[in-house]
């Protein structure tokens, strides 16, 4: 009887939280003019799948805000709206998207799936905001994780909501350093600012925490241009490495993992993004216990609030191919809505003052913005791939039958790192 009562209470809580998160609510929709957020992202070409995953997350986040009545302002509540600009994965196209957004009167832009594009946007926005104070723009970054962006290139107008590469590497290294069987490791990444930063930090952290591990391969490859990773997989296998460490994402990760599997590589993949976008299905059984990923959140985080959050997303996007939810993007939109309400204004400068002080919670996750460098401080988790149904793996990824079991959780304080930002405030 006691167990039945406990389960019924648990089910009721999950249902209640799911209903709270669901956008299919009876709450009144705001009737004011939309507050538009310009999403500048690669929505076509080889990185289009990652861009569309971002769009789904941002739409879901804005739907949740709108379902509870929108953003409350002195003149009345207003809904949030996502406006798409396709950068095609190119920095110049991203800058063109920024110009188009400004021409449309959009003062909040969001981007993330390229640190090179993010750096270009920061420079352009800094110049624009200094020159055109009547049309200043705020930049919300959800995925561009080159540490430089909140250190030497930090900007008052730029706010990063993802943990930067060094923070992610620190979390990943907390698990890697315990891999006693590891003698040799192969480093491989995409040849642009983020990929270069990942391998630089990997060398430094390996030297500090596992000096006994030999780096048996260390190379960069063109981003989003390699169709056949077989030559790279052959080098990895012949190197004798027991593990690969990579920051690859999108098709560059999926194709690398698939080629390594086909080449017979049986080592571990330590990844930043190995938990979705086709990588688990490409690895199959060979990835069980062999693919490790780091993220701000995983579907199998063992809390009832987290489970309800994930189930609500899957109800909104039931297609298995759409199964890639990012907690940080949800927190980003919550922080933006909070900042606009506290500012009582939609002007970029007014929002920035409040966004520096943002602290938000959702589905058991709590995070805050660090004003000194505009780097979001949030939990991080490390998880390992396993078959759905194994202990700790209730949910799979993209209908693949494989999910990720959380093996390490870091608090925001444990994940936090010092910065080298000298913030210039207007």
NORCORZI-V414304 format. One record per residue. N is the residue number from 1. RES is the residue in one small letter. SS is DSSP state (hx for helix, st for strand, lp for the rest). NEAR is the number of other ideal C-beta (glycine too) atoms within 12 Angstrom. D_LAST is the distance of its C-alpha to the last C-alpha in Angstrom with 1 decimal. Layout:
n=N res=RES ss=SS near=NEAR d_last=D_LAST
n=N res=RES ss=SS near=NEAR d_last=D_LAST
//
This chain:
n=1 res=x ss=lp near=7 d_last=63.3
n=2 res=x ss=hx near=8 d_last=60.4
n=3 res=x ss=hx near=9 d_last=59.1
n=4 res=x ss=hx near=10 d_last=59.4
n=5 res=x ss=hx near=11 d_last=57.5
n=6 res=x ss=hx near=13 d_last=54.7
n=7 res=x ss=hx near=14 d_last=54.5
n=8 res=x ss=hx near=14 d_last=54.5
n=9 res=x ss=hx near=15 d_last=51.7
n=10 res=x ss=hx near=19 d_last=49.7
n=11 res=x ss=hx near=18 d_last=50.4
n=12 res=x ss=hx near=16 d_last=49.4
n=13 res=x ss=hx near=22 d_last=46.0
n=14 res=x ss=hx near=26 d_last=45.3
n=15 res=x ss=hx near=20 d_last=46.3
n=16 res=x ss=hx near=17 d_last=44.2
n=17 res=x ss=hx near=25 d_last=41.0
n=18 res=x ss=hx near=29 d_last=41.7
n=19 res=x ss=hx near=23 d_last=42.2
n=20 res=x ss=hx near=22 d_last=38.9
n=21 res=x ss=hx near=37 d_last=37.1
n=22 res=x ss=lp near=25 d_last=39.2
n=23 res=x ss=lp near=27 d_last=38.0
n=24 res=x ss=lp near=16 d_last=41.5
n=25 res=x ss=lp near=19 d_last=41.1
n=26 res=x ss=lp near=11 d_last=42.4
n=27 res=x ss=lp near=20 d_last=39.1
n=28 res=x ss=lp near=15 d_last=38.1
n=29 res=x ss=lp near=22 d_last=35.7
n=30 res=x ss=lp near=27 d_last=32.8
n=31 res=x ss=lp near=14 d_last=33.6
n=32 res=x ss=lp near=22 d_last=30.2
n=33 res=x ss=lp near=18 d_last=28.3
n=34 res=x ss=lp near=25 d_last=27.2
n=35 res=x ss=st near=40 d_last=23.6
n=36 res=x ss=st near=30 d_last=23.8
n=37 res=x ss=st near=44 d_last=22.5
n=38 res=x ss=st near=38 d_last=23.1
n=39 res=x ss=st near=46 d_last=24.9
n=40 res=x ss=st near=51 d_last=24.8
n=41 res=x ss=st near=50 d_last=27.7
n=42 res=x ss=lp near=40 d_last=31.0
n=43 res=x ss=lp near=30 d_last=33.5
n=44 res=x ss=lp near=20 d_last=36.3
n=45 res=x ss=hx near=24 d_last=38.0
n=46 res=x ss=hx near=28 d_last=38.6
n=47 res=x ss=hx near=38 d_last=35.5
n=48 res=x ss=hx near=24 d_last=36.0
n=49 res=x ss=hx near=32 d_last=37.4
n=50 res=x ss=hx near=38 d_last=34.3
n=51 res=x ss=hx near=41 d_last=32.2
n=52 res=x ss=hx near=28 d_last=34.6
n=53 res=x ss=hx near=38 d_last=34.5
n=54 res=x ss=hx near=48 d_last=30.7
n=55 res=x ss=hx near=35 d_last=31.3
n=56 res=x ss=hx near=33 d_last=34.0
n=57 res=x ss=hx near=40 d_last=31.8
n=58 res=x ss=hx near=44 d_last=28.9
n=59 res=x ss=hx near=31 d_last=31.5
n=60 res=x ss=hx near=38 d_last=33.2
n=61 res=x ss=hx near=45 d_last=30.1
n=62 res=x ss=hx near=38 d_last=29.2
n=63 res=x ss=hx near=31 d_last=32.9
n=64 res=x ss=hx near=37 d_last=32.8
n=65 res=x ss=hx near=41 d_last=29.9
n=66 res=x ss=hx near=31 d_last=31.6
n=67 res=x ss=hx near=28 d_last=35.0
n=68 res=x ss=lp near=28 d_last=33.9
n=69 res=x ss=lp near=24 d_last=32.8
n=70 res=x ss=lp near=30 d_last=29.4
n=71 res=x ss=st near=39 d_last=25.9
n=72 res=x ss=lp near=23 d_last=26.5
n=73 res=x ss=lp near=27 d_last=24.4
n=74 res=x ss=lp near=15 d_last=25.3
n=75 res=x ss=lp near=16 d_last=27.0
n=76 res=x ss=lp near=17 d_last=28.9
n=77 res=x ss=lp near=27 d_last=28.7
n=78 res=x ss=st near=29 d_last=27.6
n=79 res=x ss=lp near=32 d_last=28.6
n=80 res=x ss=st near=43 d_last=26.6
n=81 res=x ss=st near=29 d_last=27.8
n=82 res=x ss=st near=36 d_last=27.5
n=83 res=x ss=st near=30 d_last=27.6
n=84 res=x ss=st near=31 d_last=28.9
n=85 res=x ss=st near=35 d_last=28.0
n=86 res=x ss=st near=28 d_last=30.3
n=87 res=x ss=lp near=42 d_last=28.9
n=88 res=x ss=lp near=26 d_last=32.4
n=89 res=x ss=lp near=35 d_last=31.0
n=90 res=x ss=lp near=27 d_last=29.6
n=91 res=x ss=hx near=30 d_last=26.2
n=92 res=x ss=hx near=19 d_last=26.8
n=93 res=x ss=hx near=29 d_last=27.9
n=94 res=x ss=hx near=44 d_last=24.8
n=95 res=x ss=hx near=31 d_last=22.7
n=96 res=x ss=hx near=23 d_last=25.2
n=97 res=x ss=hx near=38 d_last=24.8
n=98 res=x ss=hx near=42 d_last=21.0
n=99 res=x ss=hx near=26 d_last=21.8
n=100 res=x ss=hx near=22 d_last=24.5
n=101 res=x ss=hx near=36 d_last=22.4
n=102 res=x ss=hx near=34 d_last=19.8
n=103 res=x ss=hx near=18 d_last=22.9
n=104 res=x ss=lp near=22 d_last=24.2
n=105 res=x ss=lp near=19 d_last=21.3
n=106 res=x ss=lp near=32 d_last=20.3
n=107 res=x ss=lp near=38 d_last=16.7
n=108 res=x ss=st near=49 d_last=17.5
n=109 res=x ss=st near=47 d_last=19.1
n=110 res=x ss=st near=53 d_last=21.0
n=111 res=x ss=st near=55 d_last=22.7
n=112 res=x ss=lp near=45 d_last=24.4
n=113 res=x ss=lp near=50 d_last=27.7
n=114 res=x ss=lp near=44 d_last=26.7
n=115 res=x ss=hx near=40 d_last=24.4
n=116 res=x ss=hx near=37 d_last=24.7
n=117 res=x ss=hx near=43 d_last=23.6
n=118 res=x ss=hx near=46 d_last=20.7
n=119 res=x ss=hx near=36 d_last=19.6
n=120 res=x ss=hx near=33 d_last=20.0
n=121 res=x ss=hx near=46 d_last=18.1
n=122 res=x ss=hx near=41 d_last=15.0
n=123 res=x ss=hx near=24 d_last=15.2
n=124 res=x ss=hx near=33 d_last=15.9
n=125 res=x ss=hx near=41 d_last=13.2
n=126 res=x ss=hx near=25 d_last=10.5
n=127 res=x ss=hx near=20 d_last=12.3
n=128 res=x ss=hx near=29 d_last=13.0
n=129 res=x ss=hx near=33 d_last=9.7
n=130 res=x ss=hx near=19 d_last=8.6
n=131 res=x ss=hx near=14 d_last=12.1
n=132 res=x ss=lp near=18 d_last=12.9
n=133 res=x ss=hx near=14 d_last=10.4
n=134 res=x ss=hx near=14 d_last=13.6
n=135 res=x ss=hx near=24 d_last=14.4
n=136 res=x ss=lp near=30 d_last=11.5
n=137 res=x ss=lp near=46 d_last=13.1
n=138 res=x ss=st near=48 d_last=13.1
n=139 res=x ss=st near=52 d_last=15.4
n=140 res=x ss=st near=51 d_last=18.0
n=141 res=x ss=st near=48 d_last=20.1
n=142 res=x ss=lp near=44 d_last=23.5
n=143 res=x ss=lp near=46 d_last=25.6
n=144 res=x ss=lp near=45 d_last=24.0
n=145 res=x ss=lp near=44 d_last=24.7
n=146 res=x ss=lp near=41 d_last=24.3
n=147 res=x ss=hx near=39 d_last=22.9
n=148 res=x ss=hx near=32 d_last=20.8
n=149 res=x ss=hx near=44 d_last=18.4
n=150 res=x ss=hx near=44 d_last=17.1
n=151 res=x ss=lp near=29 d_last=17.9
n=152 res=x ss=lp near=19 d_last=17.4
n=153 res=x ss=lp near=37 d_last=15.7
n=154 res=x ss=lp near=33 d_last=13.5
n=155 res=x ss=lp near=38 d_last=10.4
n=156 res=x ss=lp near=33 d_last=7.9
n=157 res=x ss=lp near=40 d_last=9.7
n=158 res=x ss=st near=47 d_last=13.1
n=159 res=x ss=st near=48 d_last=15.3
n=160 res=x ss=st near=48 d_last=18.8
n=161 res=x ss=lp near=47 d_last=21.7
n=162 res=x ss=lp near=46 d_last=24.5
n=163 res=x ss=lp near=44 d_last=25.5
n=164 res=x ss=lp near=50 d_last=24.9
n=165 res=x ss=hx near=45 d_last=28.0
n=166 res=x ss=hx near=36 d_last=28.5
n=167 res=x ss=hx near=43 d_last=28.4
n=168 res=x ss=hx near=43 d_last=30.9
n=169 res=x ss=hx near=42 d_last=33.0
n=170 res=x ss=hx near=31 d_last=33.2
n=171 res=x ss=hx near=40 d_last=34.6
n=172 res=x ss=hx near=47 d_last=37.0
n=173 res=x ss=hx near=37 d_last=38.1
n=174 res=x ss=hx near=27 d_last=39.1
n=175 res=x ss=hx near=33 d_last=41.8
n=176 res=x ss=hx near=34 d_last=42.6
n=177 res=x ss=lp near=26 d_last=43.3
n=178 res=x ss=lp near=18 d_last=46.1
n=179 res=x ss=lp near=30 d_last=47.9
n=180 res=x ss=lp near=11 d_last=50.8
n=181 res=x ss=lp near=19 d_last=52.5
n=182 res=x ss=lp near=30 d_last=49.6
n=183 res=x ss=lp near=19 d_last=50.7
n=184 res=x ss=st near=28 d_last=49.1
n=185 res=x ss=st near=39 d_last=45.9
n=186 res=x ss=st near=39 d_last=44.8
n=187 res=x ss=st near=39 d_last=41.1
n=188 res=x ss=st near=43 d_last=40.2
n=189 res=x ss=st near=42 d_last=37.1
n=190 res=x ss=st near=42 d_last=35.4
n=191 res=x ss=lp near=23 d_last=34.5
n=192 res=x ss=lp near=34 d_last=30.8
n=193 res=x ss=hx near=33 d_last=27.7
n=194 res=x ss=hx near=44 d_last=28.3
n=195 res=x ss=hx near=38 d_last=32.1
n=196 res=x ss=hx near=28 d_last=31.7
n=197 res=x ss=hx near=36 d_last=29.4
n=198 res=x ss=hx near=42 d_last=32.0
n=199 res=x ss=hx near=35 d_last=34.9
n=200 res=x ss=hx near=25 d_last=33.1
n=201 res=x ss=hx near=35 d_last=32.4
n=202 res=x ss=hx near=40 d_last=35.9
n=203 res=x ss=hx near=25 d_last=37.5
n=204 res=x ss=hx near=22 d_last=35.6
n=205 res=x ss=hx near=32 d_last=36.3
n=206 res=x ss=hx near=32 d_last=39.9
n=207 res=x ss=hx near=18 d_last=40.5
n=208 res=x ss=hx near=16 d_last=39.2
n=209 res=x ss=hx near=23 d_last=40.9
n=210 res=x ss=lp near=31 d_last=43.8
n=211 res=x ss=lp near=13 d_last=44.8
n=212 res=x ss=lp near=17 d_last=48.3
n=213 res=x ss=lp near=30 d_last=47.1
n=214 res=x ss=st near=22 d_last=47.6
n=215 res=x ss=st near=29 d_last=45.2
n=216 res=x ss=st near=26 d_last=47.9
n=217 res=x ss=st near=32 d_last=45.7
n=218 res=x ss=st near=28 d_last=42.1
n=219 res=x ss=st near=28 d_last=41.1
n=220 res=x ss=st near=26 d_last=38.6
n=221 res=x ss=st near=33 d_last=39.6
n=222 res=x ss=lp near=18 d_last=38.2
n=223 res=x ss=lp near=33 d_last=36.1
n=224 res=x ss=lp near=33 d_last=37.7
n=225 res=x ss=lp near=19 d_last=40.5
n=226 res=x ss=lp near=28 d_last=43.3
n=227 res=x ss=lp near=18 d_last=45.9
n=228 res=x ss=lp near=17 d_last=48.4
n=229 res=x ss=lp near=35 d_last=47.3
n=230 res=x ss=hx near=21 d_last=51.0
n=231 res=x ss=hx near=20 d_last=50.7
n=232 res=x ss=hx near=36 d_last=47.8
n=233 res=x ss=hx near=32 d_last=49.7
n=234 res=x ss=hx near=19 d_last=52.8
n=235 res=x ss=hx near=26 d_last=50.9
n=236 res=x ss=hx near=39 d_last=49.5
n=237 res=x ss=hx near=27 d_last=53.0
n=238 res=x ss=hx near=18 d_last=54.7
n=239 res=x ss=lp near=28 d_last=52.2
n=240 res=x ss=lp near=20 d_last=53.7
n=241 res=x ss=lp near=33 d_last=50.4
n=242 res=x ss=lp near=29 d_last=50.5
n=243 res=x ss=st near=40 d_last=47.0
n=244 res=x ss=st near=48 d_last=44.3
n=245 res=x ss=st near=50 d_last=40.5
n=246 res=x ss=st near=49 d_last=38.3
n=247 res=x ss=lp near=47 d_last=34.9
n=248 res=x ss=lp near=46 d_last=36.4
n=249 res=x ss=lp near=50 d_last=35.6
n=250 res=x ss=lp near=42 d_last=37.1
n=251 res=x ss=hx near=32 d_last=40.3
n=252 res=x ss=hx near=43 d_last=39.8
n=253 res=x ss=hx near=43 d_last=40.4
n=254 res=x ss=hx near=39 d_last=43.1
n=255 res=x ss=hx near=33 d_last=45.1
n=256 res=x ss=hx near=45 d_last=44.8
n=257 res=x ss=hx near=46 d_last=46.1
n=258 res=x ss=hx near=31 d_last=48.8
n=259 res=x ss=hx near=34 d_last=50.0
n=260 res=x ss=hx near=44 d_last=50.1
n=261 res=x ss=hx near=32 d_last=52.2
n=262 res=x ss=hx near=22 d_last=54.5
n=263 res=x ss=hx near=25 d_last=54.9
n=264 res=x ss=lp near=15 d_last=56.0
n=265 res=x ss=lp near=36 d_last=53.1
n=266 res=x ss=lp near=23 d_last=53.6
n=267 res=x ss=lp near=36 d_last=50.7
n=268 res=x ss=st near=37 d_last=47.5
n=269 res=x ss=st near=49 d_last=44.3
n=270 res=x ss=st near=47 d_last=41.2
n=271 res=x ss=st near=46 d_last=38.5
n=272 res=x ss=lp near=46 d_last=35.0
n=273 res=x ss=lp near=47 d_last=36.1
n=274 res=x ss=lp near=44 d_last=39.9
n=275 res=x ss=lp near=48 d_last=40.2
n=276 res=x ss=lp near=43 d_last=40.1
n=277 res=x ss=lp near=39 d_last=40.1
n=278 res=x ss=lp near=34 d_last=43.8
n=279 res=x ss=hx near=44 d_last=43.8
n=280 res=x ss=hx near=45 d_last=46.0
n=281 res=x ss=hx near=30 d_last=48.5
n=282 res=x ss=hx near=32 d_last=48.7
n=283 res=x ss=hx near=43 d_last=49.5
n=284 res=x ss=hx near=22 d_last=51.9
n=285 res=x ss=hx near=19 d_last=54.1
n=286 res=x ss=hx near=27 d_last=53.3
n=287 res=x ss=hx near=38 d_last=49.8
n=288 res=x ss=lp near=28 d_last=51.1
n=289 res=x ss=lp near=25 d_last=49.9
n=290 res=x ss=lp near=32 d_last=48.5
n=291 res=x ss=st near=47 d_last=45.1
n=292 res=x ss=st near=45 d_last=42.4
n=293 res=x ss=st near=50 d_last=38.9
n=294 res=x ss=st near=47 d_last=35.7
n=295 res=x ss=st near=44 d_last=33.4
n=296 res=x ss=lp near=47 d_last=31.4
n=297 res=x ss=lp near=44 d_last=34.4
n=298 res=x ss=lp near=44 d_last=37.9
n=299 res=x ss=lp near=40 d_last=40.3
n=300 res=x ss=lp near=34 d_last=42.8
n=301 res=x ss=lp near=36 d_last=40.6
n=302 res=x ss=lp near=23 d_last=43.4
n=303 res=x ss=lp near=26 d_last=42.2
n=304 res=x ss=hx near=25 d_last=43.4
n=305 res=x ss=hx near=27 d_last=39.9
n=306 res=x ss=hx near=35 d_last=39.1
n=307 res=x ss=hx near=29 d_last=42.4
n=308 res=x ss=hx near=30 d_last=41.9
n=309 res=x ss=hx near=38 d_last=38.4
n=310 res=x ss=hx near=39 d_last=39.9
n=311 res=x ss=hx near=28 d_last=42.9
n=312 res=x ss=hx near=35 d_last=40.9
n=313 res=x ss=hx near=38 d_last=39.0
n=314 res=x ss=hx near=28 d_last=42.4
n=315 res=x ss=hx near=22 d_last=43.8
n=316 res=x ss=hx near=27 d_last=41.0
n=317 res=x ss=lp near=25 d_last=41.5
n=318 res=x ss=lp near=14 d_last=45.1
n=319 res=x ss=lp near=16 d_last=45.5
n=320 res=x ss=hx near=20 d_last=45.7
n=321 res=x ss=hx near=19 d_last=43.9
n=322 res=x ss=hx near=26 d_last=40.8
n=323 res=x ss=lp near=33 d_last=40.9
n=324 res=x ss=lp near=41 d_last=37.5
n=325 res=x ss=lp near=41 d_last=35.3
n=326 res=x ss=lp near=41 d_last=31.9
n=327 res=x ss=hx near=43 d_last=31.0
n=328 res=x ss=hx near=41 d_last=27.4
n=329 res=x ss=hx near=46 d_last=26.9
n=330 res=x ss=hx near=41 d_last=28.4
n=331 res=x ss=hx near=43 d_last=26.1
n=332 res=x ss=hx near=46 d_last=23.0
n=333 res=x ss=hx near=41 d_last=24.1
n=334 res=x ss=hx near=39 d_last=25.0
n=335 res=x ss=hx near=43 d_last=21.5
n=336 res=x ss=hx near=44 d_last=20.0
n=337 res=x ss=hx near=41 d_last=22.5
n=338 res=x ss=hx near=28 d_last=21.9
n=339 res=x ss=hx near=36 d_last=18.1
n=340 res=x ss=hx near=37 d_last=18.8
n=341 res=x ss=hx near=30 d_last=21.5
n=342 res=x ss=hx near=25 d_last=19.7
n=343 res=x ss=hx near=28 d_last=16.8
n=344 res=x ss=lp near=19 d_last=19.6
n=345 res=x ss=lp near=24 d_last=17.7
n=346 res=x ss=lp near=34 d_last=17.4
n=347 res=x ss=lp near=24 d_last=14.1
n=348 res=x ss=hx near=39 d_last=11.9
n=349 res=x ss=hx near=27 d_last=8.8
n=350 res=x ss=hx near=23 d_last=11.6
n=351 res=x ss=hx near=38 d_last=13.4
n=352 res=x ss=hx near=39 d_last=10.8
n=353 res=x ss=hx near=25 d_last=10.7
n=354 res=x ss=hx near=29 d_last=14.5
n=355 res=x ss=hx near=40 d_last=15.0
n=356 res=x ss=lp near=31 d_last=13.8
n=357 res=x ss=lp near=21 d_last=16.8
n=358 res=x ss=lp near=36 d_last=19.2
n=359 res=x ss=st near=25 d_last=22.8
n=360 res=x ss=st near=33 d_last=25.5
n=361 res=x ss=st near=21 d_last=29.2
n=362 res=x ss=st near=38 d_last=31.6
n=363 res=x ss=lp near=36 d_last=35.2
n=364 res=x ss=lp near=24 d_last=35.2
n=365 res=x ss=st near=36 d_last=32.0
n=366 res=x ss=st near=24 d_last=29.1
n=367 res=x ss=st near=38 d_last=25.7
n=368 res=x ss=st near=29 d_last=22.3
n=369 res=x ss=st near=37 d_last=18.8
n=370 res=x ss=st near=33 d_last=17.7
n=371 res=x ss=lp near=25 d_last=14.2
n=372 res=x ss=lp near=23 d_last=14.2
n=373 res=x ss=lp near=33 d_last=14.6
n=374 res=x ss=lp near=38 d_last=14.8
n=375 res=x ss=st near=40 d_last=18.5
n=376 res=x ss=st near=45 d_last=20.9
n=377 res=x ss=st near=38 d_last=23.7
n=378 res=x ss=lp near=45 d_last=27.0
n=379 res=x ss=lp near=38 d_last=30.7
n=380 res=x ss=st near=44 d_last=32.3
n=381 res=x ss=st near=41 d_last=36.0
n=382 res=x ss=st near=42 d_last=38.5
n=383 res=x ss=st near=41 d_last=41.4
n=384 res=x ss=st near=39 d_last=44.6
n=385 res=x ss=st near=44 d_last=46.4
n=386 res=x ss=st near=35 d_last=49.7
n=387 res=x ss=st near=27 d_last=52.0
n=388 res=x ss=lp near=25 d_last=51.3
n=389 res=x ss=lp near=16 d_last=53.5
n=390 res=x ss=lp near=20 d_last=53.3
n=391 res=x ss=lp near=15 d_last=52.2
n=392 res=x ss=lp near=23 d_last=48.5
n=393 res=x ss=lp near=31 d_last=48.3
n=394 res=x ss=lp near=27 d_last=48.8
n=395 res=x ss=lp near=38 d_last=46.7
n=396 res=x ss=lp near=29 d_last=47.0
n=397 res=x ss=lp near=43 d_last=44.5
n=398 res=x ss=lp near=31 d_last=44.9
n=399 res=x ss=lp near=21 d_last=48.5
n=400 res=x ss=lp near=33 d_last=49.4
n=401 res=x ss=lp near=23 d_last=51.3
n=402 res=x ss=st near=41 d_last=49.0
n=403 res=x ss=st near=37 d_last=46.2
n=404 res=x ss=st near=44 d_last=44.2
n=405 res=x ss=st near=36 d_last=45.1
n=406 res=x ss=st near=36 d_last=42.4
n=407 res=x ss=st near=30 d_last=43.4
n=408 res=x ss=st near=30 d_last=40.4
n=409 res=x ss=st near=30 d_last=37.6
n=410 res=x ss=st near=30 d_last=34.6
n=411 res=x ss=lp near=17 d_last=32.6
n=412 res=x ss=hx near=28 d_last=28.7
n=413 res=x ss=hx near=16 d_last=29.2
n=414 res=x ss=hx near=20 d_last=31.8
n=415 res=x ss=hx near=34 d_last=29.6
n=416 res=x ss=lp near=26 d_last=26.5
n=417 res=x ss=lp near=30 d_last=25.6
n=418 res=x ss=lp near=16 d_last=23.5
n=419 res=x ss=lp near=26 d_last=20.4
n=420 res=x ss=lp near=19 d_last=19.1
n=421 res=x ss=lp near=27 d_last=15.4
n=422 res=x ss=lp near=15 d_last=13.0
n=423 res=x ss=lp near=25 d_last=9.7
n=424 res=x ss=lp near=16 d_last=6.6
n=425 res=x ss=lp near=17 d_last=3.8
n=426 res=x ss=lp near=16 d_last=0.0
//
